């Protein structure tokens, strides 16, 4: 099993920055990739950014050039640096771990990000 704990959400003005962190514990050797998803009220959960065990990254088009995902060498901590935040970035942000074992995925509890205009 894997436990994911997010931190770093909050309220920020448009144009500001926030840094989210996700601490993984448990069977982290079985993690293939970790990512950040978000869900705004009335909308489906969507992928924001993902980083693989090998360090490859991918981003939603809406955040490219503004957000950066990174991880430590042990793969136990994944951060999301969010710059130039927009009101449309307001959502609950969830940390996700994709596994090479069963169950195939784990989720954190979510952290609220609110961007005021």
C-alpha positions in Angstrom: 0.0 0.0 0.0 0.9 3.6 -0.5 -0.1 6.7 1.4 -0.1 10.1 -0.2 -0.3 13.3 1.8 -0.6 16.7 0.0 0.2 20.1 1.4 0.7 23.6 0.2 -2.8 24.7 -1.0 -4.3 28.0 -0.2 -5.6 31.3 -1.4 -3.6 33.4 -3.8 -4.3 36.4 -6.1 -4.2 36.0 -9.8 -0.6 36.1 -11.1 0.7 34.7 -7.8 2.4 31.4 -7.1 1.9 28.3 -5.0 3.9 25.2 -4.4 2.1 21.9 -3.7 3.9 18.9 -2.2 2.9 15.3 -2.0 4.7 12.9 0.3 4.4 9.2 -0.5 5.1 6.5 2.0 4.7 2.7 2.0 5.5 0.6 -1.1 7.0 3.5 -3.1 9.2 1.1 -5.0 6.1 0.0 -6.9 5.3 3.5 -8.1 5.6 3.9 -11.9 4.6 7.5 -12.0 3.2 10.3 -9.9 0.9 13.1 -10.9 -1.3 16.0 -10.0 -4.9 16.1 -10.9 -7.5 18.8 -10.2 -11.2 19.0 -10.0 -13.2 22.2 -10.1 -16.8 22.4 -8.9 -19.1 20.9 -11.5 -16.3 19.6 -13.6 -14.6 16.3 -14.1 -11.2 15.5 -12.5 -8.4 16.3 -15.0 -4.7 15.6 -15.3 -2.5 18.6 -14.6 1.0 17.1 -14.7 2.7 13.8 -14.4 6.2 12.6 -13.9 7.4 9.0 -14.4 10.0 7.0 -12.5 12.4 7.8 -15.3 11.8 11.5 -14.9 9.7 12.1 -18.0 7.0 14.8 -17.6 3.8 15.8 -19.3 1.4 18.7 -18.7 -2.1 19.7 -19.6 -2.0 22.3 -22.3 -3.7 24.8 -20.0 -0.7 24.8 -17.6 2.3 24.4 -19.9 4.8 27.1 -19.3 3.3 28.0 -15.9 3.5 24.8 -13.8 6.5 22.6 -13.1 6.4 19.1 -11.6 9.4 17.6 -9.9 10.3 14.8 -7.6 13.1 13.8 -5.3 15.5 11.0 -6.2 13.9 8.6 -3.9 10.5 9.1 -5.6 8.9 9.8 -2.2 8.1 13.5 -2.7 6.6 15.2 -5.7 6.1 18.9 -6.0 4.0 21.1 -8.3 5.3 24.6 -8.7 2.5 26.8 -9.9 3.3 30.2 -11.3 1.2 32.9 -13.0 -1.9 31.4 -11.4 -5.3 32.2 -13.0 -8.8 32.1 -11.5 -9.5 29.1 -13.7 -6.8 27.2 -11.8 -9.1 27.2 -8.8 -9.8 23.6 -7.9 -9.1 20.8 -5.4 -5.7 19.3 -6.4 -5.1 15.6 -5.9 -1.8 13.7 -5.8 -1.9 10.4 -7.7 0.4 7.4 -7.8 0.3 4.9 -10.6 1.5 1.5 -9.5 3.0 -1.6 -11.1 0.9 -3.6 -8.6 -2.6 -4.0 -7.4 -4.4 -1.8 -6.8 -3.1 0.2 -9.8 -3.6 3.7 -8.4 -3.7 5.6 -5.1 -5.1 9.1 -4.4 -4.3 11.7 -1.8 -7.0 13.5 0.1 -6.8 16.6 -1.9 -5.8 20.2 -1.2 -7.8 23.3 -2.1 -6.3 26.0 -4.4 -8.2 29.2 -4.8 -7.1 31.9 -7.1 -8.9 35.3 -6.7 -9.2 37.8 -9.5 
